[in-house]
Amino acid sequence: MDISQPLVLTLAARATPDEVARLCALLEEVAPTDVVCDVGGLAHADLAAVDALARLKLTAGRAGHRLRFEGAGGELRLLLGLVGLADLLV
């Protein structure tokens, strides 16, 4: 029985391009696994946040990870739904 824990990523209040690049590099380095990205700390539900999450999703998929987002507020949930990423929400 596999009881491995998912890899948990936490985004800061403002996901900077450098932070997203660092997290993407981490995803490229580790073996495929379940990944939970905690987005509850994001200060603003805006297109920059959606861009950061889309980049993480793309990188995770290319590396063979199963990614999901948790902790999204209502505004971010709405934006993710509009861009087709709502299925990744926990």
PDB file with one MODEL, atoms N, CA, C and O in Angstrom:
MODEL        1
ATOM      1  N   MET A   1       0.848  -1.169   0.000  1.00  0.00           N
ATOM      2  CA  MET A   1       0.000   0.000   0.000  1.00  0.00           C
ATOM      3  C   MET A   1       0.898   1.238   0.000  1.00  0.00           C
ATOM      4  O   MET A   1       1.842   1.331   0.785  1.00  0.00           O
ATOM      5  N   ASP A   2       0.589   2.199  -0.902  1.00  0.00           N
ATOM      6  CA  ASP A   2       1.365   3.421  -1.008  1.00  0.00           C
ATOM      7  C   ASP A   2       0.697   4.510  -0.191  1.00  0.00           C
ATOM      8  O   ASP A   2      -0.413   4.942  -0.501  1.00  0.00           O
ATOM      9  N   ILE A   3       1.385   4.952   0.863  1.00  0.00           N
ATOM     10  CA  ILE A   3       0.819   6.001   1.713  1.00  0.00           C
ATOM     11  C   ILE A   3       1.670   7.269   1.629  1.00  0.00           C
ATOM     12  O   ILE A   3       1.739   8.053   2.576  1.00  0.00           O
ATOM     13  N   SER A   4       2.318   7.453   0.472  1.00  0.00           N
ATOM     14  CA  SER A   4       3.177   8.623   0.313  1.00  0.00           C
ATOM     15  C   SER A   4       2.350   9.901   0.385  1.00  0.00           C
ATOM     16  O   SER A   4       1.191   9.942  -0.028  1.00  0.00           O
ATOM     17  N   GLN A   5       2.968  10.917   0.910  1.00  0.00           N
ATOM     18  CA  GLN A   5       2.331  12.222   1.062  1.00  0.00           C
ATOM     19  C   GLN A   5       2.552  13.037  -0.207  1.00  0.00           C
ATOM     20  O   GLN A   5       3.584  12.899  -0.864  1.00  0.00           O
ATOM     21  N   PRO A   6       1.587  13.887  -0.555  1.00  0.00           N
ATOM     22  CA  PRO A   6       1.788  14.737  -1.738  1.00  0.00           C
ATOM     23  C   PRO A   6       2.835  15.811  -1.458  1.00  0.00           C
ATOM     24  O   PRO A   6       3.088  16.175  -0.309  1.00  0.00           O
ATOM     25  N   LEU A   7       3.424  16.298  -2.514  1.00  0.00           N
ATOM     26  CA  LEU A   7       4.310  17.447  -2.436  1.00  0.00           C
ATOM     27  C   LEU A   7       3.425  18.670  -2.274  1.00  0.00           C
ATOM     28  O   LEU A   7       2.496  18.865  -3.058  1.00  0.00           O
ATOM     29  N   VAL A   8       3.696  19.497  -1.272  1.00  0.00           N
ATOM     30  CA  VAL A   8       2.866  20.672  -1.011  1.00  0.00           C
ATOM     31  C   VAL A   8       3.669  21.929  -1.321  1.00  0.00           C
ATOM     32  O   VAL A   8       4.756  22.140  -0.783  1.00  0.00           O
ATOM     33  N   LEU A   9       3.113  22.754  -2.196  1.00  0.00           N
ATOM     34  CA  LEU A   9       3.698  24.041  -2.537  1.00  0.00           C
ATOM     35  C   LEU A   9       2.801  25.134  -1.970  1.00  0.00           C
ATOM     36  O   LEU A   9       1.577  25.005  -1.996  1.00  0.00           O
ATOM     37  N   THR A  10       3.390  26.196  -1.464  1.00  0.00           N
ATOM     38  CA  THR A  10       2.615  27.314  -0.936  1.00  0.00           C
ATOM     39  C   THR A  10       3.044  28.584  -1.645  1.00  0.00           C
ATOM     40  O   THR A  10       4.224  28.933  -1.675  1.00  0.00           O
ATOM     41  N   LEU A  11       2.057  29.273  -2.219  1.00  0.00           N
ATOM     42  CA  LEU A  11       2.348  30.536  -2.900  1.00  0.00           C
ATOM     43  C   LEU A  11       2.274  31.692  -1.924  1.00  0.00           C
ATOM     44  O   LEU A  11       1.435  31.710  -1.023  1.00  0.00           O
ATOM     45  N   ALA A  12       3.154  32.652  -2.111  1.00  0.00           N
ATOM     46  CA  ALA A  12       3.158  33.859  -1.287  1.00  0.00           C
ATOM     47  C   ALA A  12       1.988  34.751  -1.693  1.00  0.00           C
ATOM     48  O   ALA A  12       1.280  34.457  -2.656  1.00  0.00           O
ATOM     49  N   ALA A  13       1.791  35.837  -0.958  1.00  0.00           N
ATOM     50  CA  ALA A  13       0.689  36.764  -1.222  1.00  0.00           C
ATOM     51  C   ALA A  13       0.717  37.281  -2.659  1.00  0.00           C
ATOM     52  O   ALA A  13      -0.333  37.453  -3.278  1.00  0.00           O
ATOM     53  N   ARG A  14       1.873  37.520  -3.173  1.00  0.00           N
ATOM     54  CA  ARG A  14       2.046  37.919  -4.574  1.00  0.00           C
ATOM     55  C   ARG A  14       3.026  36.941  -5.203  1.00  0.00           C
ATOM     56  O   ARG A  14       4.206  36.932  -4.852  1.00  0.00           O
ATOM     57  N   ALA A  15       2.554  36.131  -6.116  1.00  0.00           N
ATOM     58  CA  ALA A  15       3.417  35.144  -6.770  1.00  0.00           C
ATOM     59  C   ALA A  15       4.263  35.852  -7.820  1.00  0.00           C
ATOM     60  O   ALA A  15       3.782  36.160  -8.911  1.00  0.00           O
ATOM     61  N   THR A  16       5.519  36.108  -7.489  1.00  0.00           N
ATOM     62  CA  THR A  16       6.420  36.804  -8.416  1.00  0.00           C
ATOM     63  C   THR A  16       6.897  35.833  -9.499  1.00  0.00           C
ATOM     64  O   THR A  16       6.873  34.619  -9.298  1.00  0.00           O
ATOM     65  N   PRO A  17       7.324  36.358 -10.633  1.00  0.00           N
ATOM     66  CA  PRO A  17       7.866  35.488 -11.674  1.00  0.00           C
ATOM     67  C   PRO A  17       9.029  34.629 -11.178  1.00  0.00           C
ATOM     68  O   PRO A  17       9.158  33.473 -11.582  1.00  0.00           O
ATOM     69  N   ASP A  18       9.876  35.183 -10.307  1.00  0.00           N
ATOM     70  CA  ASP A  18      10.999  34.413  -9.768  1.00  0.00           C
ATOM     71  C   ASP A  18      10.511  33.251  -8.910  1.00  0.00           C
ATOM     72  O   ASP A  18      11.051  32.147  -8.984  1.00  0.00           O
ATOM     73  N   GLU A  19       9.486  33.502  -8.095  1.00  0.00           N
ATOM     74  CA  GLU A  19       8.941  32.436  -7.254  1.00  0.00           C
ATOM     75  C   GLU A  19       8.331  31.336  -8.108  1.00  0.00           C
ATOM     76  O   GLU A  19       8.538  30.151  -7.844  1.00  0.00           O
ATOM     77  N   VAL A  20       7.589  31.722  -9.119  1.00  0.00           N
ATOM     78  CA  VAL A  20       6.963  30.735  -9.995  1.00  0.00           C
ATOM     79  C   VAL A  20       8.039  29.935 -10.730  1.00  0.00           C
ATOM     80  O   VAL A  20       7.916  28.718 -10.865  1.00  0.00           O
ATOM     81  N   ALA A  21       9.072  30.593 -11.196  1.00  0.00           N
ATOM     82  CA  ALA A  21      10.171  29.897 -11.870  1.00  0.00           C
ATOM     83  C   ALA A  21      10.851  28.905 -10.929  1.00  0.00           C
ATOM     84  O   ALA A  21      11.201  27.796 -11.333  1.00  0.00           O
ATOM     85  N   ARG A  22      11.036  29.309  -9.676  1.00  0.00           N
ATOM     86  CA  ARG A  22      11.660  28.412  -8.685  1.00  0.00           C
ATOM     87  C   ARG A  22      10.784  27.189  -8.441  1.00  0.00           C
ATOM     88  O   ARG A  22      11.287  26.067  -8.382  1.00  0.00           O
ATOM     89  N   LEU A  23       9.475  27.399  -8.300  1.00  0.00           N
ATOM     90  CA  LEU A  23       8.560  26.278  -8.065  1.00  0.00           C
ATOM     91  C   LEU A  23       8.483  25.367  -9.284  1.00  0.00           C
ATOM     92  O   LEU A  23       8.405  24.146  -9.143  1.00  0.00           O
ATOM     93  N   CYS A  24       8.503  25.949 -10.476  1.00  0.00           N
ATOM     94  CA  CYS A  24       8.497  25.139 -11.695  1.00  0.00           C
ATOM     95  C   CYS A  24       9.773  24.301 -11.795  1.00  0.00           C
ATOM     96  O   CYS A  24       9.721  23.134 -12.183  1.00  0.00           O
ATOM     97  N   ALA A  25      10.909  24.892 -11.448  1.00  0.00           N
ATOM     98  CA  ALA A  25      12.169  24.148 -11.464  1.00  0.00           C
ATOM     99  C   ALA A  25      12.115  22.981 -10.479  1.00  0.00           C
ATOM    100  O   ALA A  25      12.613  21.897 -10.782  1.00  0.00           O
ATOM    101  N   LEU A  26      11.525  23.187  -9.320  1.00  0.00           N
ATOM    102  CA  LEU A  26      11.365  22.118  -8.338  1.00  0.00           C
ATOM    103  C   LEU A  26      10.513  20.993  -8.908  1.00  0.00           C
ATOM    104  O   LEU A  26      10.844  19.817  -8.755  1.00  0.00           O
ATOM    105  N   LEU A  27       9.418  21.355  -9.565  1.00  0.00           N
ATOM    106  CA  LEU A  27       8.546  20.338 -10.152  1.00  0.00           C
ATOM    107  C   LEU A  27       9.260  19.527 -11.222  1.00  0.00           C
ATOM    108  O   LEU A  27       8.981  18.340 -11.394  1.00  0.00           O
ATOM    109  N   GLU A  28      10.173  20.158 -11.939  1.00  0.00           N
ATOM    110  CA  GLU A  28      10.922  19.465 -12.981  1.00  0.00           C
ATOM    111  C   GLU A  28      11.970  18.523 -12.404  1.00  0.00           C
ATOM    112  O   GLU A  28      12.395  17.586 -13.079  1.00  0.00           O
ATOM    113  N   GLU A  29      12.391  18.758 -11.167  1.00  0.00           N
ATOM    114  CA  GLU A  29      13.459  17.976 -10.547  1.00  0.00           C
ATOM    115  C   GLU A  29      12.975  16.729  -9.821  1.00  0.00           C
ATOM    116  O   GLU A  29      13.719  15.754  -9.719  1.00  0.00           O
ATOM    117  N   VAL A  30      11.745  16.739  -9.315  1.00  0.00           N
ATOM    118  CA  VAL A  30      11.269  15.619  -8.506  1.00  0.00           C
ATOM    119  C   VAL A  30      10.497  14.623  -9.350  1.00  0.00           C
ATOM    120  O   VAL A  30       9.927  14.966 -10.386  1.00  0.00           O
ATOM    121  N   ALA A  31      10.491  13.382  -8.885  1.00  0.00           N
ATOM    122  CA  ALA A  31       9.773  12.316  -9.576  1.00  0.00           C
ATOM    123  C   ALA A  31       8.275  12.601  -9.576  1.00  0.00           C
ATOM    124  O   ALA A  31       7.770  13.240  -8.654  1.00  0.00           O
ATOM    125  N   PRO A  32       7.559  12.134 -10.597  1.00  0.00           N
ATOM    126  CA  PRO A  32       6.112  12.377 -10.673  1.00  0.00           C
ATOM    127  C   PRO A  32       5.384  11.950  -9.400  1.00  0.00           C
ATOM    128  O   PRO A  32       5.612  10.861  -8.873  1.00  0.00           O
ATOM    129  N   THR A  33       4.519  12.815  -8.924  1.00  0.00           N
ATOM    130  CA  THR A  33       3.792  12.583  -7.685  1.00  0.00           C
ATOM    131  C   THR A  33       2.536  13.446  -7.662  1.00  0.00           C
ATOM    132  O   THR A  33       2.289  14.218  -8.588  1.00  0.00           O
ATOM    133  N   ASP A  34       1.758  13.314  -6.617  1.00  0.00           N
ATOM    134  CA  ASP A  34       0.640  14.221  -6.384  1.00  0.00           C
ATOM    135  C   ASP A  34       1.200  15.518  -5.826  1.00  0.00           C
ATOM    136  O   ASP A  34       2.065  15.504  -4.950  1.00  0.00           O
ATOM    137  N   VAL A  35       0.705  16.637  -6.334  1.00  0.00           N
ATOM    138  CA  VAL A  35       1.154  17.954  -5.883  1.00  0.00           C
ATOM    139  C   VAL A  35      -0.065  18.768  -5.479  1.00  0.00           C
ATOM    140  O   VAL A  35      -1.033  18.879  -6.232  1.00  0.00           O
ATOM    141  N   VAL A  36      -0.001  19.334  -4.280  1.00  0.00           N
ATOM    142  CA  VAL A  36      -1.037  20.237  -3.796  1.00  0.00           C
ATOM    143  C   VAL A  36      -0.418  21.618  -3.704  1.00  0.00           C
ATOM    144  O   VAL A  36       0.608  21.804  -3.049  1.00  0.00           O
ATOM    145  N   CYS A  37      -1.040  22.581  -4.358  1.00  0.00           N
ATOM    146  CA  CYS A  37      -0.553  23.958  -4.331  1.00  0.00           C
ATOM    147  C   CYS A  37      -1.521  24.779  -3.492  1.00  0.00           C
ATOM    148  O   CYS A  37      -2.671  24.983  -3.881  1.00  0.00           O
ATOM    149  N   ASP A  38      -1.056  25.247  -2.349  1.00  0.00           N
ATOM    150  CA  ASP A  38      -1.878  26.062  -1.452  1.00  0.00           C
ATOM    151  C   ASP A  38      -1.884  27.493  -1.963  1.00  0.00           C
ATOM    152  O   ASP A  38      -0.864  28.181  -1.937  1.00  0.00           O
ATOM    153  N   VAL A  39      -3.058  27.935  -2.431  1.00  0.00           N
ATOM    154  CA  VAL A  39      -3.190  29.276  -2.986  1.00  0.00           C
ATOM    155  C   VAL A  39      -3.969  30.208  -2.057  1.00  0.00           C
ATOM    156  O   VAL A  39      -4.325  31.321  -2.445  1.00  0.00           O
ATOM    157  N   GLY A  40      -4.229  29.757  -0.846  1.00  0.00           N
ATOM    158  CA  GLY A  40      -5.006  30.539   0.108  1.00  0.00           C
ATOM    159  C   GLY A  40      -4.348  31.839   0.516  1.00  0.00           C
ATOM    160  O   GLY A  40      -5.036  32.756   0.964  1.00  0.00           O
ATOM    161  N   GLY A  41      -3.045  31.947   0.376  1.00  0.00           N
ATOM    162  CA  GLY A  41      -2.332  33.152   0.779  1.00  0.00           C
ATOM    163  C   GLY A  41      -2.256  34.226  -0.290  1.00  0.00           C
ATOM    164  O   GLY A  41      -1.782  35.330  -0.021  1.00  0.00           O
ATOM    165  N   LEU A  42      -2.721  33.921  -1.516  1.00  0.00           N
ATOM    166  CA  LEU A  42      -2.670  34.923  -2.575  1.00  0.00           C
ATOM    167  C   LEU A  42      -3.512  36.132  -2.191  1.00  0.00           C
ATOM    168  O   LEU A  42      -4.685  35.994  -1.842  1.00  0.00           O
ATOM    169  N   ALA A  43      -2.915  37.306  -2.256  1.00  0.00           N
ATOM    170  CA  ALA A  43      -3.596  38.530  -1.818  1.00  0.00           C
ATOM    171  C   ALA A  43      -4.638  39.003  -2.823  1.00  0.00           C
ATOM    172  O   ALA A  43      -5.664  39.559  -2.430  1.00  0.00           O
ATOM    173  N   HIS A  44      -4.391  38.789  -4.116  1.00  0.00           N
ATOM    174  CA  HIS A  44      -5.295  39.302  -5.144  1.00  0.00           C
ATOM    175  C   HIS A  44      -5.627  38.202  -6.141  1.00  0.00           C
ATOM    176  O   HIS A  44      -4.748  37.476  -6.605  1.00  0.00           O
ATOM    177  N   ALA A  45      -6.885  38.095  -6.454  1.00  0.00           N
ATOM    178  CA  ALA A  45      -7.319  37.203  -7.525  1.00  0.00           C
ATOM    179  C   ALA A  45      -7.294  38.025  -8.807  1.00  0.00           C
ATOM    180  O   ALA A  45      -8.269  38.694  -9.150  1.00  0.00           O
ATOM    181  N   ASP A  46      -6.169  37.966  -9.505  1.00  0.00           N
ATOM    182  CA  ASP A  46      -6.032  38.739 -10.727  1.00  0.00           C
ATOM    183  C   ASP A  46      -5.397  37.880 -11.805  1.00  0.00           C
ATOM    184  O   ASP A  46      -5.087  36.711 -11.573  1.00  0.00           O
ATOM    185  N   LEU A  47      -5.203  38.451 -12.971  1.00  0.00           N
ATOM    186  CA  LEU A  47      -4.649  37.675 -14.070  1.00  0.00           C
ATOM    187  C   LEU A  47      -3.207  37.254 -13.819  1.00  0.00           C
ATOM    188  O   LEU A  47      -2.766  36.237 -14.356  1.00  0.00           O
ATOM    189  N   ALA A  48      -2.469  38.002 -13.027  1.00  0.00           N
ATOM    190  CA  ALA A  48      -1.105  37.589 -12.678  1.00  0.00           C
ATOM    191  C   ALA A  48      -1.140  36.291 -11.868  1.00  0.00           C
ATOM    192  O   ALA A  48      -0.313  35.404 -12.078  1.00  0.00           O
ATOM    193  N   ALA A  49      -2.088  36.182 -10.954  1.00  0.00           N
ATOM    194  CA  ALA A  49      -2.236  34.953 -10.170  1.00  0.00           C
ATOM    195  C   ALA A  49      -2.642  33.795 -11.068  1.00  0.00           C
ATOM    196  O   ALA A  49      -2.110  32.692 -10.938  1.00  0.00           O
ATOM    197  N   VAL A  50      -3.572  34.034 -11.972  1.00  0.00           N
ATOM    198  CA  VAL A  50      -4.010  32.988 -12.901  1.00  0.00           C
ATOM    199  C   VAL A  50      -2.845  32.550 -13.785  1.00  0.00           C
ATOM    200  O   VAL A  50      -2.668  31.358 -14.036  1.00  0.00           O
ATOM    201  N   ASP A  51      -2.051  33.514 -14.257  1.00  0.00           N
ATOM    202  CA  ASP A  51      -0.885  33.185 -15.067  1.00  0.00           C
ATOM    203  C   ASP A  51       0.087  32.300 -14.294  1.00  0.00           C
ATOM    204  O   ASP A  51       0.600  31.320 -14.834  1.00  0.00           O
ATOM    205  N   ALA A  52       0.340  32.642 -13.037  1.00  0.00           N
ATOM    206  CA  ALA A  52       1.246  31.843 -12.209  1.00  0.00           C
ATOM    207  C   ALA A  52       0.722  30.420 -12.053  1.00  0.00           C
ATOM    208  O   ALA A  52       1.482  29.460 -12.175  1.00  0.00           O
ATOM    209  N   LEU A  53      -0.570  30.281 -11.785  1.00  0.00           N
ATOM    210  CA  LEU A  53      -1.142  28.947 -11.600  1.00  0.00           C
ATOM    211  C   LEU A  53      -1.156  28.161 -12.901  1.00  0.00           C
ATOM    212  O   LEU A  53      -0.947  26.948 -12.893  1.00  0.00           O
ATOM    213  N   ALA A  54      -1.398  28.832 -14.012  1.00  0.00           N
ATOM    214  CA  ALA A  54      -1.373  28.157 -15.306  1.00  0.00           C
ATOM    215  C   ALA A  54       0.030  27.655 -15.637  1.00  0.00           C
ATOM    216  O   ALA A  54       0.192  26.562 -16.181  1.00  0.00           O
ATOM    217  N   ARG A  55       1.041  28.455 -15.307  1.00  0.00           N
ATOM    218  CA  ARG A  55       2.429  28.023 -15.536  1.00  0.00           C
ATOM    219  C   ARG A  55       2.776  26.798 -14.685  1.00  0.00           C
ATOM    220  O   ARG A  55       3.423  25.863 -15.156  1.00  0.00           O
ATOM    221  N   LEU A  56       2.338  26.821 -13.426  1.00  0.00           N
ATOM    222  CA  LEU A  56       2.568  25.665 -12.558  1.00  0.00           C
ATOM    223  C   LEU A  56       1.856  24.429 -13.095  1.00  0.00           C
ATOM    224  O   LEU A  56       2.421  23.335 -13.090  1.00  0.00           O
ATOM    225  N   LYS A  57       0.619  24.597 -13.559  1.00  0.00           N
ATOM    226  CA  LYS A  57      -0.137  23.470 -14.102  1.00  0.00           C
ATOM    227  C   LYS A  57       0.566  22.885 -15.322  1.00  0.00           C
ATOM    228  O   LYS A  57       0.711  21.668 -15.435  1.00  0.00           O
ATOM    229  N   LEU A  58       1.001  23.747 -16.230  1.00  0.00           N
ATOM    230  CA  LEU A  58       1.683  23.291 -17.437  1.00  0.00           C
ATOM    231  C   LEU A  58       2.963  22.534 -17.096  1.00  0.00           C
ATOM    232  O   LEU A  58       3.214  21.456 -17.635  1.00  0.00           O
ATOM    233  N   THR A  59       3.762  23.095 -16.209  1.00  0.00           N
ATOM    234  CA  THR A  59       5.016  22.451 -15.818  1.00  0.00           C
ATOM    235  C   THR A  59       4.756  21.129 -15.114  1.00  0.00           C
ATOM    236  O   THR A  59       5.430  20.137 -15.387  1.00  0.00           O
ATOM    237  N   ALA A  60       3.788  21.108 -14.213  1.00  0.00           N
ATOM    238  CA  ALA A  60       3.456  19.870 -13.495  1.00  0.00           C
ATOM    239  C   ALA A  60       3.019  18.784 -14.465  1.00  0.00           C
ATOM    240  O   ALA A  60       3.444  17.634 -14.350  1.00  0.00           O
ATOM    241  N   GLY A  61       2.174  19.146 -15.414  1.00  0.00           N
ATOM    242  CA  GLY A  61       1.703  18.168 -16.389  1.00  0.00           C
ATOM    243  C   GLY A  61       2.842  17.609 -17.228  1.00  0.00           C
ATOM    244  O   GLY A  61       2.902  16.404 -17.474  1.00  0.00           O
ATOM    245  N   ARG A  62       3.732  18.468 -17.661  1.00  0.00           N
ATOM    246  CA  ARG A  62       4.882  18.017 -18.470  1.00  0.00           C
ATOM    247  C   ARG A  62       5.793  17.077 -17.682  1.00  0.00           C
ATOM    248  O   ARG A  62       6.414  16.180 -18.250  1.00  0.00           O
ATOM    249  N   ALA A  63       5.865  17.292 -16.369  1.00  0.00           N
ATOM    250  CA  ALA A  63       6.737  16.465 -15.522  1.00  0.00           C
ATOM    251  C   ALA A  63       6.024  15.215 -14.998  1.00  0.00           C
ATOM    252  O   ALA A  63       6.628  14.412 -14.288  1.00  0.00           O
ATOM    253  N   GLY A  64       4.745  15.047 -15.345  1.00  0.00           N
ATOM    254  CA  GLY A  64       4.019  13.854 -14.942  1.00  0.00           C
ATOM    255  C   GLY A  64       3.354  13.918 -13.583  1.00  0.00           C
ATOM    256  O   GLY A  64       2.925  12.893 -13.055  1.00  0.00           O
ATOM    257  N   HIS A  65       3.263  15.109 -13.009  1.00  0.00           N
ATOM    258  CA  HIS A  65       2.630  15.278 -11.705  1.00  0.00           C
ATOM    259  C   HIS A  65       1.114  15.403 -11.844  1.00  0.00           C
ATOM    260  O   HIS A  65       0.606  15.773 -12.902  1.00  0.00           O
ATOM    261  N   ARG A  66       0.411  15.093 -10.779  1.00  0.00           N
ATOM    262  CA  ARG A  66      -1.026  15.347 -10.664  1.00  0.00           C
ATOM    263  C   ARG A  66      -1.175  16.538  -9.727  1.00  0.00           C
ATOM    264  O   ARG A  66      -0.951  16.416  -8.523  1.00  0.00           O
ATOM    265  N   LEU A  67      -1.551  17.688 -10.277  1.00  0.00           N
ATOM    266  CA  LEU A  67      -1.596  18.953  -9.530  1.00  0.00           C
ATOM    267  C   LEU A  67      -3.019  19.334  -9.198  1.00  0.00           C
ATOM    268  O   LEU A  67      -3.925  19.168 -10.015  1.00  0.00           O
ATOM    269  N   ARG A  68      -3.215  19.851  -7.985  1.00  0.00           N
ATOM    270  CA  ARG A  68      -4.494  20.449  -7.616  1.00  0.00           C
ATOM    271  C   ARG A  68      -4.222  21.647  -6.721  1.00  0.00           C
ATOM    272  O   ARG A  68      -3.214  21.707  -6.017  1.00  0.00           O
ATOM    273  N   PHE A  69      -5.153  22.602  -6.767  1.00  0.00           N
ATOM    274  CA  PHE A  69      -5.032  23.822  -5.981  1.00  0.00           C
ATOM    275  C   PHE A  69      -6.002  23.757  -4.815  1.00  0.00           C
ATOM    276  O   PHE A  69      -7.135  23.303  -4.974  1.00  0.00           O
ATOM    277  N   GLU A  70      -5.568  24.206  -3.645  1.00  0.00           N
ATOM    278  CA  GLU A  70      -6.480  24.259  -2.501  1.00  0.00           C
ATOM    279  C   GLU A  70      -6.400  25.625  -1.838  1.00  0.00           C
ATOM    280  O   GLU A  70      -5.383  26.314  -1.920  1.00  0.00           O
ATOM    281  N   GLY A  71      -7.494  26.006  -1.178  1.00  0.00           N
ATOM    282  CA  GLY A  71      -7.533  27.259  -0.441  1.00  0.00           C
ATOM    283  C   GLY A  71      -7.930  28.472  -1.256  1.00  0.00           C
ATOM    284  O   GLY A  71      -7.800  29.601  -0.780  1.00  0.00           O
ATOM    285  N   ALA A  72      -8.411  28.267  -2.477  1.00  0.00           N
ATOM    286  CA  ALA A  72      -8.776  29.407  -3.325  1.00  0.00           C
ATOM    287  C   ALA A  72     -10.031  30.095  -2.812  1.00  0.00           C
ATOM    288  O   ALA A  72     -11.010  29.439  -2.457  1.00  0.00           O
ATOM    289  N   GLY A  73      -9.995  31.419  -2.777  1.00  0.00           N
ATOM    290  CA  GLY A  73     -11.168  32.203  -2.410  1.00  0.00           C
ATOM    291  C   GLY A  73     -12.144  32.288  -3.575  1.00  0.00           C
ATOM    292  O   GLY A  73     -11.865  31.805  -4.672  1.00  0.00           O
ATOM    293  N   GLY A  74     -13.273  32.897  -3.327  1.00  0.00           N
ATOM    294  CA  GLY A  74     -14.330  32.975  -4.329  1.00  0.00           C
ATOM    295  C   GLY A  74     -13.925  33.656  -5.622  1.00  0.00           C
ATOM    296  O   GLY A  74     -14.253  33.169  -6.704  1.00  0.00           O
ATOM    297  N   GLU A  75     -13.218  34.775  -5.529  1.00  0.00           N
ATOM    298  CA  GLU A  75     -12.812  35.497  -6.737  1.00  0.00           C
ATOM    299  C   GLU A  75     -11.831  34.682  -7.571  1.00  0.00           C
ATOM    300  O   GLU A  75     -11.937  34.639  -8.797  1.00  0.00           O
ATOM    301  N   LEU A  76     -10.875  34.034  -6.904  1.00  0.00           N
ATOM    302  CA  LEU A  76      -9.915  33.214  -7.637  1.00  0.00           C
ATOM    303  C   LEU A  76     -10.616  32.008  -8.260  1.00  0.00           C
ATOM    304  O   LEU A  76     -10.304  31.624  -9.387  1.00  0.00           O
ATOM    305  N   ARG A  77     -11.556  31.414  -7.537  1.00  0.00           N
ATOM    306  CA  ARG A  77     -12.331  30.291  -8.087  1.00  0.00           C
ATOM    307  C   ARG A  77     -13.055  30.726  -9.364  1.00  0.00           C
ATOM    308  O   ARG A  77     -13.082  29.988 -10.348  1.00  0.00           O
ATOM    309  N   LEU A  78     -13.634  31.909  -9.342  1.00  0.00           N
ATOM    310  CA  LEU A  78     -14.340  32.421 -10.510  1.00  0.00           C
ATOM    311  C   LEU A  78     -13.382  32.593 -11.690  1.00  0.00           C
ATOM    312  O   LEU A  78     -13.676  32.148 -12.799  1.00  0.00           O
ATOM    313  N   LEU A  79     -12.249  33.229 -11.453  1.00  0.00           N
ATOM    314  CA  LEU A  79     -11.266  33.424 -12.526  1.00  0.00           C
ATOM    315  C   LEU A  79     -10.754  32.099 -13.067  1.00  0.00           C
ATOM    316  O   LEU A  79     -10.626  31.935 -14.280  1.00  0.00           O
ATOM    317  N   LEU A  80     -10.460  31.153 -12.183  1.00  0.00           N
ATOM    318  CA  LEU A  80      -9.976  29.847 -12.639  1.00  0.00           C
ATOM    319  C   LEU A  80     -11.038  29.131 -13.472  1.00  0.00           C
ATOM    320  O   LEU A  80     -10.722  28.431 -14.434  1.00  0.00           O
ATOM    321  N   GLY A  81     -12.297  29.319 -13.090  1.00  0.00           N
ATOM    322  CA  GLY A  81     -13.385  28.744 -13.882  1.00  0.00           C
ATOM    323  C   GLY A  81     -13.456  29.349 -15.268  1.00  0.00           C
ATOM    324  O   GLY A  81     -13.695  28.641 -16.246  1.00  0.00           O
ATOM    325  N   LEU A  82     -13.249  30.655 -15.361  1.00  0.00           N
ATOM    326  CA  LEU A  82     -13.321  31.340 -16.646  1.00  0.00           C
ATOM    327  C   LEU A  82     -12.198  30.911 -17.604  1.00  0.00           C
ATOM    328  O   LEU A  82     -12.380  30.925 -18.821  1.00  0.00           O
ATOM    329  N   VAL A  83     -11.045  30.532 -17.052  1.00  0.00           N
ATOM    330  CA  VAL A  83      -9.924  30.135 -17.907  1.00  0.00           C
ATOM    331  C   VAL A  83      -9.780  28.621 -18.023  1.00  0.00           C
ATOM    332  O   VAL A  83      -8.821  28.134 -18.623  1.00  0.00           O
ATOM    333  N   GLY A  84     -10.719  27.878 -17.457  1.00  0.00           N
ATOM    334  CA  GLY A  84     -10.707  26.429 -17.619  1.00  0.00           C
ATOM    335  C   GLY A  84      -9.838  25.655 -16.650  1.00  0.00           C
ATOM    336  O   GLY A  84      -9.466  24.515 -16.927  1.00  0.00           O
ATOM    337  N   LEU A  85      -9.508  26.255 -15.522  1.00  0.00           N
ATOM    338  CA  LEU A  85      -8.676  25.559 -14.534  1.00  0.00           C
ATOM    339  C   LEU A  85      -9.445  25.166 -13.270  1.00  0.00           C
ATOM    340  O   LEU A  85      -8.844  24.698 -12.304  1.00  0.00           O
ATOM    341  N   ALA A  86     -10.755  25.351 -13.268  1.00  0.00           N
ATOM    342  CA  ALA A  86     -11.548  25.072 -12.058  1.00  0.00           C
ATOM    343  C   ALA A  86     -11.497  23.608 -11.658  1.00  0.00           C
ATOM    344  O   ALA A  86     -11.666  23.290 -10.481  1.00  0.00           O
ATOM    345  N   ASP A  87     -11.271  22.711 -12.604  1.00  0.00           N
ATOM    346  CA  ASP A  87     -11.233  21.288 -12.280  1.00  0.00           C
ATOM    347  C   ASP A  87     -10.042  20.920 -11.396  1.00  0.00           C
ATOM    348  O   ASP A  87      -9.989  19.811 -10.864  1.00  0.00           O
ATOM    349  N   LEU A  88      -9.091  21.835 -11.236  1.00  0.00           N
ATOM    350  CA  LEU A  88      -7.921  21.577 -10.400  1.00  0.00           C
ATOM    351  C   LEU A  88      -8.119  22.008  -8.958  1.00  0.00           C
ATOM    352  O   LEU A  88      -7.233  21.810  -8.126  1.00  0.00           O
ATOM    353  N   LEU A  89      -9.270  22.596  -8.650  1.00  0.00           N
ATOM    354  CA  LEU A  89      -9.517  23.099  -7.299  1.00  0.00           C
ATOM    355  C   LEU A  89      -9.950  21.977  -6.365  1.00  0.00           C
ATOM    356  O   LEU A  89     -10.681  21.066  -6.753  1.00  0.00           O
ATOM    357  N   VAL A  90      -9.477  22.069  -5.119  1.00  0.00           N
ATOM    358  CA  VAL A  90      -9.882  21.124  -4.083  1.00  0.00           C
ATOM    359  C   VAL A  90     -10.989  21.763  -3.304  1.00  0.00           C
ATOM    360  O   VAL A  90     -11.509  21.162  -2.364  1.00  0.00           O
TER     361      VAL A  90
ENDMDL
END
